Structure formats: structure tokens, C-alpha cells
Amino acid sequence: MRVPPPSERPPERHPSGSRLWVRLLLLVPFIATLSVGFYNRLTPTLFGIPLFYWYQLLWIPLGTVFIGIVYWYEHAK
């Protein structure tokens, strides 16, 4: 396989400061669901479902929103 000379190689993409901060948004759902001590309770309930369950289910669409924001930001530039 031929390795192109440096002049023909595409520039390497390193995250700039703003991109790095946007990528850190991906840690929010991760940390929020790992802090089990915060939501390991039965009350409050939502439609009869204890906090322990609906809090975790809430982070499924919220995580999708965070991933969408990062994806949009990465591909908008």
C-alpha cells in the first residue's frame, strides 16, 4: 500500500476548544445514570412508577438529545 507524501495527506482533525466542550456533553447522561444514590428512592412517583425506574427511562430520550446536539455540532462545521 502506497503512503501518500505529507503534501497529499488530508489534514488531521484535532478537536478545538469548543468542540471538546461539546463532546463533554456526552458525559452528562453517563454521570447522571451512574449516580444511583441520587435516584435510588421510591418517591416521588410518576403515574405510579417509582423514581428509580422513571429516572432511568427519562435519560433514554435525554441522552438521545445530547448525542444529537454533539452530532449536529460536529457535522455542522
N, C-alpha and C positions, 0 to 999 in steps of 0.2 A: 504494500500500500504506500502510495506516494504522500509524503508530508509536504504541504504547501509552504513556501517561504513565508516569513513573517509579514511581508507586504500584502500577501493574498489572503491571510487568515482573517476571519471576522473578528472584530474587537471583542475582548472578553467582557462580560457583563458582571459588574460588581454592584451590589446594592448601594445606592446612595443613602444619605442620612434619612431622607423622608421615606424611602422605600423600606428601610429597616424598621422604622416606627410602624409602618402599616403592617408589615409582616408580624410584628409583635402582637397585633390584634388576634392572631391565631392562638395565642396563649390564653386569652380570656376564657373561652369555653372550657379549655383544658383545666385551668386552675379552678374555675367555678364548679366543675363537677368533681374535682378531686378533694375539695374541702367538705368532706362528708359530715364533719362535726357541725357545720353550719345548718345543714338541712335534714339531719337525722332526727326528725320530730314527727309526731302525728298531726299536730295542729300548726298552722291553720289548714283547713281542708278546702278543696275546690271541687264542688259538685260531689262531695262525699269521698273524694280521693285525698289521702294524706299528703302532706307537703313532701315527704320523702320521694313519692312517685311522680307527682306533677312537676316538681322542680327539675327532676332529671329529664322528663319529657319536654319541658319548656325549652331546654337547651338544644334540642334537636333542630327546631326552626331557627333559634337564635344563632347557633353555630353555622347554619347554612347562610344566614345573613352576613356573618363575619367573613366567611370564606368568599362569599360573593363580592364583598367590599374589597378584599385583598385581590381577588381575581380581576375585578374591574380596574383597580388602580394599576396593577402590573401590566395589563394589556392596553390601557388607555394611552400609554406613552410610547 
